[in-house]
Amino acid sequence: MKRIPSFRIMVMALVVGMIIGLVGPVVVATEPTTLVIGLTGDPKSIGPTGTNNDACVAYRVYSSLTQLDKNGMPAPDLAQSWEVSSDSLTYTFHLNPMAKFHDGTPVTSEDVKFSILEVANALVSHATQGLIPSIDSIETPDEHTVVFHLSRVFPEIFDGRYGLGPRCSMVLKKADWEGTDYFTNPFNLKPIGSGPFKFVEWVKGSHIVLERWDNYWGEKTEIEKVVFRVITDPTAMSLSFENGEVDYVPHAIVSSDVERLNSLPGKEALFHGTMCGDTVSVRFNLRKEMFQDITLRRAFAYAINRERIPGLVYYGGATATPGYVNRTAFSAWWYNPHAIQAPYDPEMAKTLLDKAGYPVGADGWRFHTTIVYGTNFPEDAYVAELVKADLANVEIDAKLISLDYAAWVDSTFVNWDFDLTLSSTCTGPAPTALGRYTSSNIIPVAWANDMGFSNFEYDELFKRQGAEPDKEKRLAYLYRMQEIMVEQEPGVFLVQRGAASAWNSGKFVAEPEELWKEGLGYYMMHLTGVRPAR
């Protein structure tokens, strides 16, 4: 039997005593066509200024140029067909002429062009890492034709995150957004999209309601209403699912609850992989003078025991990560098995701390620092406690600061107001993910280069790999980039985690099941394959 850490027992005891107050207003789905989804916090917005996690709401409201199928391959969405030139530099997309926004106005090629070149270029770091630098121009010869002219071959042009998939080609109504401040535009809070569900209401801290849009131009859904319930406490989330108040909990079930919830009649809960190789890491704010010292950063890597985290926190739902890229089915061909971080060695950490000029002071500490983390992933609090304990073992005092998801995004990515941050980031599925750490991506946008890491060789290699048609040459560039990250140690990558989700299979059938089991339903797909169980 696995031993539960004492700090977890104390936290859970406190939580159970407060649980009624934390759950908030109960929205029980009595109708078989109402799907209730649990969220760990309010989105930052329901629109382009949101983040990956906000997509759970946004991708139901908005359509994109292309979608993904269950295998992660490009599939039609607004674009019902397309052609590619022989040199792979020109892509011609034909929009569905029936596509309309929820206010009844047609979706046009100008809306697509504006959404990508103006909005995604300004707000979506994934786009600036891959898609945008490859675009020379976009032509709109008529209302239903969009022609992309690339300046270079871009192998990941249909990638779900970095290409013309859902993340970078969420299509907005140009008339509602052009000439506005994207961050304060009221359509962030009351969105008008062209997806299968239309927005109804958002009560902050409580719920968001979407209704099926009966004039949807694509595949119709049998679900009439989607209610997103905001439940910030992980124990309350599990109980709400167990009691039938929530039908789907994407990526937010506490690891210790998976086995119990999966044993309930008509319920399924499991660990599952993610396409992107989701990694939990401790990241330095390299704008701070002390963290510009590579000797100090390497001391942190030696001080933190990555190997114990999977067993103590994730109950088998994670593995310690050796480098800065996790090996998945998607990244296996470009993963460098020799780019390995420093091993756990607290004595070496102390030696390096002395060398860096941080001896133990009169108060028993070498120095004091802070680690911020968000509440959107329930295990992060326990990971932070373990990191804090490891640092204390080498006489570093780390104060933990817990922030709700939106506040954590602002602190880490927008305002750069942190010493260290505990972050969950993607290391794939495509090599374009390495663009996260380029100098040009040091921008105040969610999931950009929050660390402020800048290395000229790394930047040049990233440019070369993105335009290199020879696979072996490209692989050499990618291998070297991973070696640079290990040499420079801009953060300590801890674990590759498999997310834990839960699904009310007694009430709803998901076709295909990969819709939720592989995380695609959470990030990309429209939920049109979900139907009431019969």
Stockholm file with secondary structure:
# STOCKHOLM 1.0

chainA/1-534         MKRIPSFRIMVMALVVGMIIGLVGPVVVATEPTTLVIGLTGDPKSIGPTGTNNDACVAYRVYSSLTQLDKNGMPAPDLAQSWEVSSDSLTYTFHLNPMAKFHDGTPVTSEDVKFSILEVANALVSHATQGLIPSIDSIETPDEHTVVFHLSRVFPEIFDGRYGLGPRCSMVLKKADWEGTDYFTNPFNLKPIGSGPFKFVEWVKGSHIVLERWDNYWGEKTEIEKVVFRVITDPTAMSLSFENGEVDYVPHAIVSSDVERLNSLPGKEALFHGTMCGDTVSVRFNLRKEMFQDITLRRAFAYAINRERIPGLVYYGGATATPGYVNRTAFSAWWYNPHAIQAPYDPEMAKTLLDKAGYPVGADGWRFHTTIVYGTNFPEDAYVAELVKADLANVEIDAKLISLDYAAWVDSTFVNWDFDLTLSSTCTGPAPTALGRYTSSNIIPVAWANDMGFSNFEYDELFKRQGAEPDKEKRLAYLYRMQEIMVEQEPGVFLVQRGAASAWNSGKFVAEPEELWKEGLGYYMMHLTGVRPAR
#=GR chainA/1-534 SS CCCCCHHHHHHHHHHHHHHHHHHCSCCCCCSTTEEEEEESSCCSCSSTTSCTTTHHHHHHHCCBSEEECTTSCEEESSEEEEEECTTSCEEEEEECTTCBCTTSCBCCHHHHHHIIIIIIHHHCHHIIIIIHHHEEEEEEEETTEEEEEESSCCTTTTCTTTSSSTTTCBCCCHHHHTTSCTTTCGGGTSCCCCSSEEEEEEETTTEEEEEECTTCSSCCCSCCEEEEEECCCHHHHHHHHHTTSCSEECSCCCGGGHHHHHTSTTCEEEEECCTTCCEEEEEECTTSGGGGCHHHHHHHHHHCCGGGHIIIIITTSEEECCSSSCCCTTTTTTCCTTCCCCCCCHHHHHHHHHHTTCCCCTTSCSEEEEEEEESSSTTHHHHHHHHHHHHHTTTEEEEEEEECHHHHHIIIIISCCCSEEEEEECCCSSGGGGGGGSGGGCSSSTTSCTTCCCCHHHHHHHHHHHTCCCHHHHHHHHHHHHHHHHHHCSEEEEEEECEEEEECTTTEEESSTHHHHTSHHHHTCCSTTEEECC
#=GC SS_cons         CCCCCHHHHHHHHHHHHHHHHHHCSCCCCCSTTEEEEEESSCCSCSSTTSCTTTHHHHHHHCCBSEEECTTSCEEESSEEEEEECTTSCEEEEEECTTCBCTTSCBCCHHHHHHIIIIIIHHHCHHIIIIIHHHEEEEEEEETTEEEEEESSCCTTTTCTTTSSSTTTCBCCCHHHHTTSCTTTCGGGTSCCCCSSEEEEEEETTTEEEEEECTTCSSCCCSCCEEEEEECCCHHHHHHHHHTTSCSEECSCCCGGGHHHHHTSTTCEEEEECCTTCCEEEEEECTTSGGGGCHHHHHHHHHHCCGGGHIIIIITTSEEECCSSSCCCTTTTTTCCTTCCCCCCCHHHHHHHHHHTTCCCCTTSCSEEEEEEEESSSTTHHHHHHHHHHHHHTTTEEEEEEEECHHHHHIIIIISCCCSEEEEEECCCSSGGGGGGGSGGGCSSSTTSCTTCCCCHHHHHHHHHHHTCCCHHHHHHHHHHHHHHHHHHCSEEEEEEECEEEEECTTTEEESSTHHHHTSHHHHTCCSTTEEECC
//
